[in-house]
Amino acid sequence: MVLRRVLLALLSSPRVVERLSESRPIRAAARLTAAAITRGQLGARRAARGLTPCLLRLRDAVLAELKGSARGWPWPPRRGSGQGGRPGAAP
């Protein structure tokens, strides 16, 4: 708890943050983090390119199934007497 407060006090000072950002360990950690994020983004893009045809086929199959099953439904729904309207409203 005390360590947390000390770190918070140190990191809320712009001068301390600037000096820390110029230190070698922090710069090396920032470089590693940026490289890992970039590598992950490139890998995700490559994986997405490979999935695109499969996803398009899946989308087309789902749409075809929905269109086929919706043919038997009356649309728009017919409202008889006492049906529809606001919930709780008098018929």
C-alpha positions as CSV (number, residue, x, y, z in Angstrom):
1,M,0.0,0.0,0.0
2,V,2.8,2.4,0.9
3,L,4.8,1.4,-2.2
4,R,1.7,2.1,-4.3
5,R,1.5,5.6,-2.9
6,V,5.2,6.3,-3.4
7,L,5.0,5.1,-7.0
8,L,1.9,7.2,-7.7
9,A,3.6,10.3,-6.2
10,L,6.7,9.7,-8.3
11,L,4.9,9.0,-11.5
12,S,2.6,12.0,-11.2
13,S,5.6,14.3,-11.5
14,P,6.4,15.2,-15.1
15,R,10.1,15.7,-14.4
16,V,10.5,12.2,-13.0
17,V,8.6,10.6,-15.8
18,E,10.7,12.4,-18.4
19,R,13.9,11.3,-16.7
20,L,12.7,7.7,-16.5
21,S,11.7,7.7,-20.2
22,E,15.3,8.7,-21.1
23,S,16.8,5.7,-19.1
24,R,18.1,2.7,-21.0
25,P,15.9,0.0,-19.4
26,I,12.7,1.9,-20.0
27,R,13.6,2.7,-23.6
28,A,14.5,-1.0,-24.2
29,A,11.2,-2.1,-22.6
30,A,9.3,0.4,-24.8
31,R,11.1,-0.9,-27.9
32,L,10.3,-4.5,-27.1
33,T,6.7,-3.7,-26.4
34,A,6.4,-1.8,-29.7
35,A,8.0,-4.7,-31.6
36,A,5.7,-7.2,-30.0
37,I,2.6,-5.2,-30.8
38,T,3.7,-4.7,-34.4
39,R,4.5,-8.4,-34.8
40,G,1.1,-9.3,-33.3
41,Q,-0.8,-6.9,-35.7
42,L,1.1,-8.3,-38.7
43,G,0.3,-11.9,-37.7
44,A,-3.4,-11.0,-37.2
45,R,-3.6,-9.4,-40.6
46,R,-2.0,-12.5,-42.2
47,A,-4.4,-14.8,-40.4
48,A,-7.4,-12.6,-41.4
49,R,-6.4,-12.8,-45.1
50,G,-6.4,-16.6,-44.9
51,L,-9.8,-16.6,-43.2
52,T,-11.5,-14.2,-45.6
53,P,-12.8,-16.8,-48.1
54,C,-14.0,-19.1,-45.3
55,L,-15.8,-16.3,-43.6
56,L,-17.5,-15.2,-46.8
57,R,-18.7,-18.7,-47.4
58,L,-20.0,-18.9,-43.8
59,R,-21.8,-15.5,-44.2
60,D,-23.4,-16.7,-47.5
61,A,-24.5,-20.0,-45.9
62,V,-26.1,-18.2,-42.9
63,L,-27.9,-15.7,-45.1
64,A,-29.2,-18.4,-47.4
65,E,-30.4,-20.4,-44.3
66,L,-32.1,-17.3,-42.9
67,K,-33.8,-16.4,-46.2
68,G,-34.9,-20.0,-46.7
69,S,-36.4,-20.4,-43.2
70,A,-38.1,-16.9,-43.3
71,R,-40.2,-17.8,-46.4
72,G,-42.7,-19.7,-44.4
73,W,-43.4,-16.8,-42.0
74,P,-46.1,-14.3,-42.6
75,W,-44.5,-10.9,-42.7
76,P,-45.4,-8.3,-41.7
77,P,-47.2,-10.0,-38.8
78,R,-50.9,-9.5,-39.0
79,R,-52.5,-7.9,-36.0
80,G,-56.0,-9.0,-34.9
81,S,-58.2,-7.3,-32.5
82,G,-56.6,-6.9,-29.1
83,Q,-53.2,-7.7,-30.3
84,G,-50.3,-5.4,-30.6
85,G,-50.1,-1.9,-29.4
86,R,-48.4,-0.6,-26.3
87,P,-47.9,-3.0,-23.4
88,G,-50.5,-2.2,-20.7
89,A,-52.7,-0.1,-23.0
90,A,-56.4,-0.7,-23.1
91,P,-57.5,-2.9,-26.1
